Amino acid sequence: MSSLRYLIALSLVLAAARPAAAQGEAPPPPPAAPASVAQGGQPDPDLQVVVEEPDFALGALPTTLRMPKGKFAFRLTHRFNRAIASGDVGDFFADFFGFDSSAKIGLELRYGILPGTQATVLRTNDRAIQFLGQHEFIRQDDRRWLTVDALGAVEGADNFSEDFSGSIGAVLSHRFTERGTIYAQPVFVFNSNLATSPADEDENTMFIGVGARWRIHGRTYLVAELAPRVTGYDQGGDHMSFGIEKRAGGHVFQFNVSNSLGTTMRQVARGGPSYDDWFVGFNLSRRFF
C-alpha cells in the first residue's frame, strides 16, 4: 500500500514538471525580428548605415544612397545671404559670420517608393517647389564598378504655379570601401533662364556635376561639389560648394561655404552671382529608420 502511494506521488510530481508544450499548450512565440532584418531572416541593406555614403545629397547635388521602401527622411538647407567678403573682417565677425543676415532656406521630404526608387519634394523660402524622382538601374558590386541612377525633376515658382522647368539626368558613383564616394551628375535643365532677355539667348542648361564625400576620421567627412555648365544658359559663376560634416546616429550635420544659394536642379543650373562672392551655410538631414 505504501508502494502504491509512492507511485501516485511520483506521477503527480512528474506531471507538474512536464513542459507546457507537452500538456497541449502553445509554445511562446519567437521574438520578433528587428526592423533591420528583411523577410527570410536576411539583413535589409537599405536600412543599414553606409559608411562611405551616409547621406542622400552632397551640398545640393544628389547621391546614389538608396532609400528604404516605405521610409521617410527629412533635410533642411540653409544659405545665409551675406557674402563673406562683404565689408571687412570686423564686419564679418560683427555679423556673426553672416548669421545675422537673411537666408535662403529649403525644406525637403524624401520617401522610398520601392527598393531603389525614391521621391522628394523640396520647397525653398523664395516659394520655389521641386518634385524629384530617382531610380537605381545599376548597383556597384563585385562585377560592376559603378552605381547608376536616373533622375527626373519638375520645378515651379510661386508655390508651383508659374515658370515651370524640368530636369532629366543621371547620378553615377563609385564607393571606396570604408573611405568615401566619388560622383558625376550630368543633368539637362529646361527653362533655366527666367530673366527677361533677348529672344536668341539660351533658355536651357546642361551641367555636369562632379563631387566627392571623403571620410577623414570616424564619423567626420569632407564634402565637395562642382557643377560646370557645358552648354546653354550660363550667366554668373558655376555652382561650387565645400563642406565638413558629422554623422550622429540618424542625423548628418554639414557646415558649408558656396558661391551659390541654390539647392534645386534649376537653381544649381543658374549658378551663383560670381566666383568672388561666397556664402556660409549648413545642411541638416534626419533619417526616420
VOGU-3710 file (C-alpha; in Angstrom, 3 decimals, decimal comma):
1> msslrylial> 0,000/0,000/0,000  2,865/2,315/0,804  4,378/1,491/-2,603  1,111/2,467/-4,305  1,071/5,827/-2,503  4,698/6,320/-3,512  3,928/5,687/-7,224  0,929/8,064/-7,148  3,012/10,844/-5,559  5,821/10,321/-8,099
11> slvlaaarpa> 3,314/10,548/-11,003  1,943/13,875/-9,706  5,468/15,321/-9,409  6,367/14,285/-12,981  3,100/15,720/-14,355  3,770/19,068/-12,690  7,294/19,169/-14,130  6,195/18,255/-17,668  6,850/21,117/-20,268  3,868/23,277/-21,182
21> aaqgeapppp> 4,074/22,161/-24,817  3,684/18,521/-23,786  0,457/19,385/-21,937  -1,185/20,731/-25,082  -0,344/24,435/-24,536  1,048/26,502/-27,424  4,741/27,361/-27,063  5,589/31,071/-26,657  6,012/32,943/-29,967  9,558/33,512/-31,197
31> paapasvaqg> 10,948/37,023/-30,689  10,144/39,431/-33,486  12,907/40,140/-35,975  14,425/43,610/-35,704  13,397/46,229/-38,257  16,784/45,904/-39,971  16,060/42,274/-40,908  14,005/41,623/-44,033  11,781/38,643/-44,743  13,721/35,385/-44,882
41> gqpdpdlqvv> 15,950/36,427/-41,993  18,434/38,318/-44,171  19,506/41,862/-43,247  17,877/44,592/-45,361  20,865/46,507/-46,800  18,786/49,651/-47,393  18,280/50,010/-43,623  21,968/49,758/-42,777  24,306/52,727/-42,321  26,563/53,110/-45,366
51> veepdfalga> 29,855/54,422/-44,039  31,061/55,526/-47,484  27,800/57,299/-48,380  25,891/58,451/-45,270  23,528/60,992/-46,860  21,231/61,464/-49,854  22,897/64,687/-51,050  26,308/66,334/-51,125  25,815/70,100/-50,745  22,962/70,426/-53,237
61> lpttlrmpkg> 23,536/67,614/-55,745  22,043/64,136/-55,197  23,941/60,973/-54,305  23,103/57,318/-55,041  22,252/56,348/-51,456  19,167/54,110/-51,587  16,032/54,980/-49,635  14,306/52,021/-47,925  10,816/51,221/-49,173  8,114/52,894/-47,098
71> kfafrlthrf> 10,549/55,029/-45,072  10,984/58,794/-44,765  13,899/61,209/-44,491  13,999/64,969/-43,959  16,556/67,622/-44,908  16,950/71,298/-44,035  19,187/73,517/-46,185  20,236/76,988/-45,055  22,315/79,518/-47,003  22,977/82,944/-45,481
81> nraiasgdvg> 22,600/85,802/-47,965  25,536/87,844/-46,651  28,636/87,344/-48,794  31,711/86,536/-46,731  33,726/89,272/-48,475  31,058/91,940/-47,888  32,757/94,601/-45,762  35,938/93,925/-43,805  36,884/91,168/-41,391  35,469/93,101/-38,456
91> dffadffgfd> 32,094/93,383/-40,199  32,100/89,652/-40,839  32,596/88,870/-37,148  30,158/91,614/-36,102  27,521/89,936/-38,265  28,382/86,636/-36,522  29,805/85,038/-39,679  26,731/86,085/-41,662  24,241/84,518/-39,255  22,651/87,945/-38,672
101> ssakiglelr> 21,631/88,162/-42,318  18,563/86,767/-44,031  18,834/83,306/-45,529  17,628/81,068/-48,310  16,069/78,048/-46,616  14,897/74,758/-48,092  12,759/72,013/-46,555  12,873/68,589/-48,207  10,883/65,423/-47,521  12,068/62,136/-49,056
111> ygilpgtqat> 10,134/58,856/-49,366  11,093/55,367/-50,511  8,509/54,216/-53,052  10,106/50,884/-53,971  13,523/49,327/-53,350  15,862/51,543/-55,384  13,138/54,117/-56,157  12,686/57,321/-54,169  10,908/60,655/-54,472  11,413/64,054/-52,864
121> vlrtndraiq> 9,569/67,321/-52,564  11,672/70,401/-51,792  10,391/73,910/-51,078  12,653/76,931/-50,680  11,573/80,145/-48,997  11,597/82,044/-52,284  8,441/79,929/-52,928  10,043/77,527/-55,421  8,864/73,908/-55,210  10,659/70,959/-56,795
131> flgqhefirq> 9,421/67,383/-57,179  12,192/64,888/-57,931  12,196/61,150/-58,594  15,245/58,874/-58,678  15,607/55,205/-59,639  18,612/52,889/-59,469  19,399/50,908/-62,643  22,903/49,604/-61,903  24,323/48,839/-58,475  28,005/48,609/-57,660
141> ddrrwltvda> 29,103/45,106/-56,678  31,976/42,691/-57,282  31,272/42,728/-61,032  30,223/46,361/-61,559  32,426/49,348/-60,846  29,627/51,935/-60,805  26,211/52,644/-59,395  23,954/54,442/-61,902  20,682/56,193/-61,035  18,327/58,043/-63,365
151> lgavegadnf> 16,579/61,168/-62,126  13,831/63,482/-63,275  12,527/66,651/-61,674  9,975/69,373/-62,238  10,080/72,778/-60,556  7,717/75,717/-60,406  7,945/79,199/-58,960  5,400/80,935/-56,701  4,327/77,702/-54,986  4,408/75,685/-58,204
161> sedfsgsiga> 2,049/77,984/-60,095  4,289/79,546/-62,775  7,670/79,488/-64,546  7,898/75,709/-64,738  11,047/73,836/-65,653  12,026/70,183/-65,983  15,273/68,317/-65,393  16,488/64,933/-66,588  19,807/63,337/-65,795  21,749/60,658/-64,018
171> vlshrfterg> 23,882/60,137/-60,931  26,975/57,921/-61,238  29,033/56,921/-58,226  31,856/54,688/-57,076  32,363/53,753/-53,428  35,757/53,170/-51,869  35,389/50,697/-49,014  35,250/52,418/-45,605  36,587/55,677/-47,112  34,131/57,584/-49,288
181> tiyaqpvfvf> 32,404/58,016/-52,646  33,012/59,995/-55,835  30,202/61,208/-58,106  29,320/62,507/-61,562  25,882/64,034/-62,237  25,106/65,009/-65,842  21,814/66,962/-65,830  19,888/68,843/-68,527  17,567/71,582/-67,220  14,783/73,009/-69,374
191> nsnlatspad> 13,795/76,667/-68,905  16,692/77,543/-66,623  16,739/81,162/-67,821  13,910/83,030/-66,083  15,224/86,523/-66,786  13,750/88,838/-69,411  16,323/88,584/-72,155  16,798/88,736/-75,940  14,956/86,062/-77,865  18,194/84,470/-79,062
201> edentmfigv> 19,570/83,902/-75,551  19,706/80,318/-74,329  16,776/79,127/-72,237  18,135/75,708/-71,191  21,284/74,496/-69,432  23,355/71,335/-69,418  25,722/70,884/-66,489  27,915/68,014/-65,352  28,214/67,862/-61,610  31,258/66,270/-60,017
211> garwrihgrt> 31,735/65,721/-56,330  33,073/63,599/-53,516  32,458/62,743/-49,883  35,554/61,509/-48,033  35,746/60,136/-44,524  38,640/61,762/-42,672  38,083/60,366/-39,179  35,409/58,282/-37,505  32,083/59,880/-38,459  33,566/63,102/-39,895
221> ylvaelaprv> 33,661/63,766/-43,649  34,840/66,370/-46,131  32,398/67,162/-48,949  32,914/68,982/-52,251  30,880/69,510/-55,401  31,184/71,487/-58,629  28,588/71,879/-61,383  30,247/73,351/-64,503  27,795/74,240/-67,264  28,823/72,797/-70,592
231> tgydqggdhm> 26,122/74,275/-72,828  23,211/76,693/-72,751  22,433/79,480/-70,284  25,488/80,162/-68,124  25,358/83,613/-66,570  27,362/84,184/-63,374  29,661/81,580/-61,863  29,275/77,801/-61,932  27,904/76,358/-58,695  30,571/75,249/-56,194
241> sfgiekragg> 30,276/74,079/-52,596  32,687/72,778/-49,959  31,842/71,486/-46,519  32,675/69,444/-43,466  30,061/67,226/-41,868  29,442/64,950/-38,920  27,247/61,854/-38,779  25,481/61,202/-35,479  23,013/58,337/-35,417  20,263/59,154/-37,917
251> hvfqfnvsns> 21,453/62,769/-38,289  24,035/64,303/-40,585  25,058/67,935/-39,972  27,082/69,777/-42,617  28,707/73,210/-42,431  29,499/74,564/-45,904  30,603/77,541/-47,965  29,396/78,019/-51,535  29,257/80,598/-54,281  25,587/79,794/-54,883
261> lgttmrqvar> 22,462/79,819/-52,727  20,688/77,213/-54,842  19,609/73,713/-53,856  17,119/72,714/-56,611  18,230/71,496/-60,052  17,247/74,779/-61,728  18,917/76,839/-59,014  22,133/74,844/-59,400  21,957/75,272/-63,195  21,635/79,045/-62,771
271> ggpsyddwfv> 24,838/79,097/-60,724  25,981/81,821/-58,377  26,303/85,572/-58,886  30,075/85,313/-59,459  33,203/83,454/-58,467  34,081/86,181/-55,950  31,088/86,005/-53,617  30,946/83,101/-51,167  28,270/82,338/-48,613  28,155/80,439/-45,330
281> gfnlsrrff> 25,520/77,743/-44,947  24,597/74,404/-43,463  22,541/71,272/-44,133  20,824/69,117/-41,536  19,350/65,758/-42,503  17,425/63,176/-40,488  16,507/59,593/-41,409  13,382/58,101/-39,838  14,529/54,493/-39,882
//
